[in-house]
Amino acid sequence: MLERHASRATRRAREFEAFVAGAAGRLLHAATLLTAESPDDNPRARRLLTRSLAHTYACWDRLHGEDPYDHTRRQLAIRFARGAWHHHGVLGRSRPHPASPLAPLTPQERLILVLRLHEGVAEEQTAALLGLSPERVRAISHRATSALLHRSRGPGARGVAREGDAMSPADGRPAGGRPAGGRPA
């Protein structure tokens, strides 16, 4: 019995290591886009990914056919959203890297664009993950894309929100510390 348990633990560790070897680069890139850090200096993105991978490893035996990449990406998004909306004061102390193309966007806009455009997550899935309506996801995505496309016009082209200004999923007003989906912390 003990030998069988040890064999299962070894197999689990090897499967997880193989998953991390294949997926960590793309997941780290997504986390770096979310945190708007430089790819060369991204400690927040690395912490975010490490916590998401730790959760995936803890759930590894319970995934039952679920794609571990999808599970980790979902954890990455949830953890980023909680940190961005619940502890938005932290974002005020840690500004995004100015060279990041997503730096002018709010955390919510970055999250939606990364999920939709970088990761290819469907609008409906993004909406369900964040507790928003598909129409709201579409509107935020359009606004963020427009902001990025027209930012070269200067600061008057669009009132780009500051990094610490988390937006409420329901109505676009400052969230006041609410996490994704507008649920109280």
Phi, psi and chi 1 to 4 in degrees:
 res  aa     phi    psi   chi1   chi2   chi3   chi4
   1 MET       -  -47.8  176.5   84.7  158.8      -
   2 LEU   -63.8  -38.7 -173.9   60.1      -      -
   3 GLU   -65.1  -40.8 -168.1  173.6  -62.2      -
   4 ARG   -65.2  -40.2 -169.6  171.7   71.0 -170.5
   5 HIS   -64.2  -42.3 -178.8   66.8      -      -
   6 ALA   -64.3  -39.6      -      -      -      -
   7 SER   -64.2  -41.2  172.8      -      -      -
   8 ARG   -65.6  -41.2 -170.8  175.2  -18.6  148.4
   9 ALA   -64.8  -39.2      -      -      -      -
  10 THR   -65.9  -43.2  -58.1      -      -      -
  11 ARG   -63.0  -42.9 -172.8 -171.1   79.6 -121.8
  12 ARG   -60.3  -45.7  173.6 -173.9 -174.3 -160.2
  13 ALA   -62.6  -42.6      -      -      -      -
  14 ARG   -65.0  -42.0  -90.0 -174.0  -77.3  179.0
  15 GLU   -62.3  -43.4  -71.8  173.0   -6.2      -
  16 PHE   -66.6  -42.7 -175.9   74.7      -      -
  17 GLU   -59.4  -41.4  -74.1  173.4   14.4      -
  18 ALA   -65.0  -40.5      -      -      -      -
  19 PHE   -61.4  -48.4  161.7   68.5      -      -
  20 VAL   -62.4  -41.5  170.6      -      -      -
  21 ALA   -59.9  -35.5      -      -      -      -
  22 GLY   -87.0  -27.7      -      -      -      -
  23 ALA  -112.0  -16.7      -      -      -      -
  24 ALA   -61.5  -37.8      -      -      -      -
  25 GLY   -61.5  -48.9      -      -      -      -
  26 ARG   -66.9  -40.7 -177.2  169.9  173.2   91.4
  27 LEU   -65.5  -38.3  -72.9  165.7      -      -
  28 LEU   -65.9  -38.1  179.5   58.6      -      -
  29 HIS   -62.8  -43.5 -175.7   66.9      -      -
  30 ALA   -62.6  -43.4      -      -      -      -
  31 ALA   -63.9  -37.6      -      -      -      -
  32 THR   -66.9  -38.6  -58.4      -      -      -
  33 LEU   -64.5  -41.2  -70.8  171.5      -      -
  34 LEU   -61.9  -46.0  -72.7  172.8      -      -
  35 THR   -81.4   -9.1   59.2      -      -      -
  36 ALA    57.5   38.2      -      -      -      -
  37 GLU   -96.4  167.1  -65.3  174.5  -59.3      -
  38 SER   -71.7  141.5  165.4      -      -      -
  39 PRO   -59.6  -25.0  -23.0   31.3      -      -
  40 ASP   -87.1  -16.0  -60.3  -34.4      -      -
  41 ASP  -141.8   85.5 -176.6   25.3      -      -
  42 ASN  -133.6   59.2   55.0    2.4      -      -
  43 PRO   -64.2  -36.6   22.6  -31.8      -      -
  44 ARG   -65.8  -41.7  -71.4  176.6   51.0 -135.8
  45 ALA   -63.7  -40.8      -      -      -      -
  46 ARG   -65.3  -41.2  -70.8  178.2 -176.7  -82.0
  47 ARG   -63.7  -43.4  -81.2 -167.8  -53.5  -86.3
  48 LEU   -60.0  -45.9 -175.8   62.7      -      -
  49 LEU   -67.0  -42.4  177.6   57.8      -      -
  50 THR   -59.2  -44.5  -60.1      -      -      -
  51 ARG   -65.6  -38.8  -70.6  179.5 -179.5  134.8
  52 SER   -67.7  -41.1  -60.7      -      -      -
  53 LEU   -68.0  -36.1  -74.3  169.8      -      -
  54 ALA   -62.5  -41.0      -      -      -      -
  55 HIS   -64.8  -42.4 -174.9  -85.9      -      -
  56 THR   -61.6  -42.7  -60.8      -      -      -
  57 TYR   -62.7  -41.6 -176.6   72.8      -      -
  58 ALA   -63.2  -31.2      -      -      -      -
  59 CYS   -96.5    2.5  -63.8      -      -      -
  60 TRP   -50.0  -47.2 -167.3 -100.4      -      -
  61 ASP   -72.5  -17.0  -69.2  -25.7      -      -
  62 ARG   -99.1    4.6  -65.1 -174.3  -52.2  -94.5
  63 LEU   -69.9  -28.1  -68.6  179.1      -      -
  64 HIS    43.1   60.1  -59.5  -64.4      -      -
  65 GLY    86.7  -10.3      -      -      -      -
  66 GLU   -69.2  141.6 -179.7 -176.0   -7.6      -
  67 ASP   -66.1  120.8 -177.2    4.3      -      -
  68 PRO   -63.6  -28.3   12.3  -18.7      -      -
  69 TYR   -65.4  -45.8 -174.3   88.2      -      -
  70 ASP   -61.2  -41.8  -71.0  -18.5      -      -
  71 HIS   -62.3  -45.9 -179.0   84.0      -      -
  72 THR   -67.3  -40.5  -53.1      -      -      -
  73 ARG   -61.8  -41.1  178.8  180.0   55.6 -145.2
  74 ARG   -63.0  -43.4 -171.2  169.0   46.3 -107.4
  75 GLN   -62.8  -40.4  -76.1  -58.3  -50.2      -
  76 LEU   -59.3  -47.0 -162.0   66.0      -      -
  77 ALA   -65.4  -43.8      -      -      -      -
  78 ILE   -64.4  -45.9  -70.4  167.6      -      -
  79 ARG   -66.2  -39.0  -70.7  172.4 -173.5  -79.4
  80 PHE   -65.0  -45.1  176.1   75.2      -      -
  81 ALA   -62.0  -44.5      -      -      -      -
  82 ARG   -60.2  -44.7  -80.4 -171.9 -167.9  140.6
  83 GLY   -67.3  -39.0      -      -      -      -
  84 ALA   -73.3  -40.7      -      -      -      -
  85 TRP   -95.4  -32.4  -73.7  -61.5      -      -
  86 HIS   -82.4  -39.0 -177.7   62.5      -      -
  87 HIS  -117.1   46.4  -57.6  -68.9      -      -
  88 HIS   -62.7  -16.3   67.3  -83.2      -      -
  89 GLY   -64.4  -31.0      -      -      -      -
  90 VAL   -63.2  -37.7  172.3      -      -      -
  91 LEU   -66.2  -28.9  -67.1  174.5      -      -
  92 GLY   -67.4  -31.2      -      -      -      -
  93 ARG   -81.9  -24.9  -71.5 -167.8  -56.1  -91.1
  94 SER  -118.9   86.6 -178.6      -      -      -
  95 ARG   -69.2  149.6  -66.3  -82.9 -177.8 -142.8
  96 PRO   -67.5  157.8   17.9  -23.6      -      -
  97 HIS   -68.9  130.0 -167.4  -85.9      -      -
  98 PRO   -60.8  -23.4    9.7  -15.1      -      -
  99 ALA   -79.7  -11.8      -      -      -      -
 100 SER   -69.6  129.8  171.0      -      -      -
 101 PRO   -64.9  -21.6   19.8  -27.9      -      -
 102 LEU   -97.6    3.5  -57.9 -177.9      -      -
 103 ALA   -56.2  -37.1      -      -      -      -
 104 PRO   -71.9  -10.9   -6.1   13.5      -      -
 105 LEU   -87.2  157.3  -59.0  177.9      -      -
 106 THR   -73.4  162.6   66.3      -      -      -
 107 PRO   -56.1  -40.0  -27.8   35.6      -      -
 108 GLN   -64.8  -43.5 -175.1 -178.2   47.8      -
 109 GLU   -62.8  -43.1  -70.0  170.3  -25.1      -
 110 ARG   -61.9  -44.8  -77.3 -163.0  -49.1  -96.0
 111 LEU   -59.9  -46.2  179.4   56.3      -      -
 112 ILE   -66.4  -43.4  -71.6  172.7      -      -
 113 LEU   -65.3  -40.6  -76.3 -172.0      -      -
 114 VAL   -64.6  -45.1  168.5      -      -      -
 115 LEU   -64.2  -47.0  -72.1  173.0      -      -
 116 ARG   -74.6  -50.2  -65.7  -79.0  -60.9  123.2
 117 LEU   -92.3  -43.4  -57.4  178.8      -      -
 118 HIS   -79.0  -44.1  178.0   68.8      -      -
 119 GLU   -93.6  -15.1  -70.6  -66.9  -45.8      -
 120 GLY    72.0   26.6      -      -      -      -
 121 VAL   -76.8  134.1  177.5      -      -      -
 122 ALA   -60.9  151.3      -      -      -      -
 123 GLU   -55.2  -43.7 -164.6  171.6   84.7      -
 124 GLU   -65.7  -39.9  -66.4   77.4   18.3      -
 125 GLN   -67.9  -40.9  -71.6  175.7  -53.8      -
 126 THR   -61.4  -44.7  -59.7      -      -      -
 127 ALA   -61.1  -45.6      -      -      -      -
 128 ALA   -64.3  -41.1      -      -      -      -
 129 LEU   -62.8  -39.1  176.2   63.4      -      -
 130 LEU   -94.8   -4.1  -59.1  178.2      -      -
 131 GLY    72.8   32.3      -      -      -      -
 132 LEU  -116.7  166.2  -55.9  171.7      -      -
 133 SER   -81.7  153.4   70.3      -      -      -
 134 PRO   -58.2  -33.6  -25.1   33.3      -      -
 135 GLU   -65.2  -39.3  -66.3   78.8   20.7      -
 136 ARG   -66.8  -41.7 -178.2   77.0  177.4  132.7
 137 VAL   -60.6  -43.2  167.5      -      -      -
 138 ARG   -61.8  -44.3 -169.4  175.9  -48.0  116.9
 139 ALA   -65.5  -44.0      -      -      -      -
 140 ILE   -65.8  -41.7  -66.7  168.4      -      -
 141 SER   -61.1  -44.3 -178.6      -      -      -
 142 HIS   -64.2  -44.8  178.4   71.9      -      -
 143 ARG   -62.3  -44.2  179.9 -179.0   68.7 -141.4
 144 ALA   -68.0  -41.0      -      -      -      -
 145 THR   -63.7  -43.1  -56.4      -      -      -
 146 SER   -61.8  -41.1  -65.3      -      -      -
 147 ALA   -61.7  -41.9      -      -      -      -
 148 LEU   -69.2  -38.9  -68.8  175.9      -      -
 149 LEU   -71.8  -29.1  -67.8  174.3      -      -
 150 HIS  -109.3   10.3  -62.4  101.6      -      -
 151 ARG   -68.6  -18.8   72.2  179.6  174.8  174.6
 152 SER   -72.3  -11.1   62.3      -      -      -
 153 ARG   -73.2  -13.6  -69.0 -175.2 -172.7  169.3
 154 GLY   112.3  176.8      -      -      -      -
 155 PRO   -66.4  -21.8   17.4  -23.6      -      -
 156 GLY   -82.8   -7.8      -      -      -      -
 157 ALA   -65.7  -36.4      -      -      -      -
 158 ARG  -158.5  139.6  174.4 -172.6  179.9  -95.2
 159 GLY   -75.9   80.1      -      -      -      -
 160 VAL   -66.5  128.5  177.0      -      -      -
 161 ALA   -69.4  151.1      -      -      -      -
 162 ARG   -72.7  161.7  -67.7 -177.7  -42.3  -87.2
 163 GLU   -55.3  -41.8  173.3   63.5   18.3      -
 164 GLY   -79.5   -3.9      -      -      -      -
 165 ASP   -85.8   82.6  -67.0  -15.8      -      -
 166 ALA   -69.0  145.5      -      -      -      -
 167 MET  -107.3  144.2  -58.1  -55.9  -74.8      -
 168 SER   -73.5  133.5  165.1      -      -      -
 169 PRO   -61.8  -25.8  -17.0   25.6      -      -
 170 ALA   -82.3  -42.7      -      -      -      -
 171 ASP  -138.0    1.6   55.9   13.8      -      -
 172 GLY    84.6   -0.1      -      -      -      -
 173 ARG   -84.3  162.3  -66.5 -170.1  -49.8 -111.5
 174 PRO   -53.5  138.2  -28.4   36.1      -      -
 175 ALA   -77.9  -19.6      -      -      -      -
 176 GLY    64.9   28.7      -      -      -      -
 177 GLY    92.7    8.5      -      -      -      -
 178 ARG   -78.7  141.3  -72.2 -172.4  -58.2 -176.6
 179 PRO   -75.7  178.2   25.5  -31.0      -      -
 180 ALA   -52.8  141.9      -      -      -      -
 181 GLY    86.9   -5.4      -      -      -      -
 182 GLY    74.7   10.8      -      -      -      -
 183 ARG   -78.5  139.6  -66.5  178.1  -61.5  -83.4
 184 PRO   -62.8  148.1  -11.0   17.0      -      -
 185 ALA   -72.2      -      -      -      -      -
